Amino acid sequence: MRVDELRHIAAGLVFEHGDEAGNYARRVIADYESRGVHERAQFWQLLCVLLDDIAANRLDPDATITIH
């Protein structure tokens, strides 16, 4: 999945659910980690970073981002 697609998903979740989107993501991360599904937990961790940044206005949800 491209970073731009992740940003789009995160922006939609924040727009729809606000801060609760990040809370949900953290619950999903904990659940996957507890079950040993680390790859999925990592995906949600990345999504959670974007959710938090968008919710805190540190990331413009319409701007193109680059991850190095």
C-alpha positions as a LaTeX table, in Angstrom:
\begin{tabular}{lrrr}
\hline
Residue & $x$ (\AA) & $y$ (\AA) & $z$ (\AA) \\
\hline
Met1 & 0.00 & 0.00 & 0.00 \\
Arg2 & 1.30 & 3.44 & $-0.89$ \\
Val3 & 1.82 & 6.10 & 1.76 \\
Asp4 & $-0.66$ & 8.37 & 0.02 \\
Glu5 & $-3.31$ & 5.65 & 0.32 \\
Leu6 & $-2.59$ & 5.33 & 4.05 \\
Arg7 & $-2.89$ & 9.11 & 4.45 \\
His8 & $-6.22$ & 9.03 & 2.63 \\
Ile9 & $-7.53$ & 6.24 & 4.89 \\
Ala10 & $-6.32$ & 8.04 & 8.02 \\
Ala11 & $-7.84$ & 11.34 & 6.93 \\
Gly12 & $-11.18$ & 9.69 & 6.28 \\
Leu13 & $-11.17$ & 7.98 & 9.66 \\
Val14 & $-10.30$ & 11.20 & 11.50 \\
Phe15 & $-12.94$ & 13.14 & 9.55 \\
Glu16 & $-15.57$ & 10.51 & 10.37 \\
His17 & $-14.60$ & 9.59 & 13.95 \\
Gly18 & $-12.30$ & 12.32 & 15.30 \\
Asp19 & $-10.00$ & 11.37 & 18.18 \\
Glu20 & $-11.83$ & 8.07 & 18.60 \\
Ala21 & $-10.13$ & 6.82 & 15.41 \\
Gly22 & $-6.74$ & 6.86 & 17.16 \\
Asn23 & $-8.18$ & 5.15 & 20.23 \\
Tyr24 & $-9.62$ & 2.40 & 18.05 \\
Ala25 & $-6.29$ & 1.97 & 16.26 \\
Arg26 & $-4.46$ & 1.57 & 19.58 \\
Arg27 & $-6.94$ & $-1.12$ & 20.67 \\
Val28 & $-6.41$ & $-2.96$ & 17.38 \\
Ile29 & $-2.62$ & $-2.76$ & 17.81 \\
Ala30 & $-2.83$ & $-4.21$ & 21.33 \\
Asp31 & $-5.13$ & $-6.99$ & 20.15 \\
Tyr32 & $-2.91$ & $-7.99$ & 17.23 \\
Glu33 & 0.24 & $-7.84$ & 19.36 \\
Ser34 & $-1.35$ & $-10.03$ & 22.04 \\
Arg35 & $-2.24$ & $-12.61$ & 19.38 \\
Gly36 & 1.22 & $-12.49$ & 17.79 \\
Val37 & 0.01 & $-10.95$ & 14.54 \\
His38 & 2.91 & $-8.50$ & 14.38 \\
Glu39 & 2.73 & $-7.55$ & 10.70 \\
Arg40 & $-0.86$ & $-6.37$ & 11.03 \\
Ala41 & $-0.02$ & $-4.60$ & 14.29 \\
Gln42 & 2.76 & $-2.72$ & 12.47 \\
Phe43 & 0.33 & $-1.61$ & 9.76 \\
Trp44 & $-2.04$ & $-0.24$ & 12.39 \\
Gln45 & 0.86 & 1.40 & 14.24 \\
Leu46 & 1.77 & 3.34 & 11.11 \\
Leu47 & $-1.86$ & 4.25 & 10.56 \\
Cys48 & $-2.09$ & 5.36 & 14.20 \\
Val49 & 0.83 & 7.77 & 13.74 \\
Leu50 & $-0.96$ & 9.35 & 10.79 \\
Leu51 & $-4.27$ & 9.45 & 12.68 \\
Asp52 & $-2.68$ & 11.20 & 15.64 \\
Asp53 & $-0.82$ & 13.70 & 13.44 \\
Ile54 & $-3.93$ & 14.57 & 11.45 \\
Ala55 & $-6.10$ & 14.87 & 14.58 \\
Ala56 & $-3.50$ & 17.17 & 16.21 \\
Asn57 & $-3.19$ & 19.30 & 13.02 \\
Arg58 & 0.49 & 18.35 & 12.61 \\
Leu59 & $-0.25$ & 16.84 & 9.20 \\
Asp60 & $-2.38$ & 18.36 & 6.48 \\
Pro61 & $-4.65$ & 15.52 & 5.36 \\
Asp62 & $-4.72$ & 16.91 & 1.82 \\
Ala63 & $-0.94$ & 17.30 & 1.45 \\
Thr64 & 1.29 & 14.76 & $-0.22$ \\
Ile65 & 3.71 & 13.18 & 2.24 \\
Thr66 & 6.96 & 11.30 & 1.79 \\
Ile67 & 8.32 & 8.73 & 4.21 \\
His68 & 12.04 & 8.02 & 3.98 \\
\hline
\end{tabular}
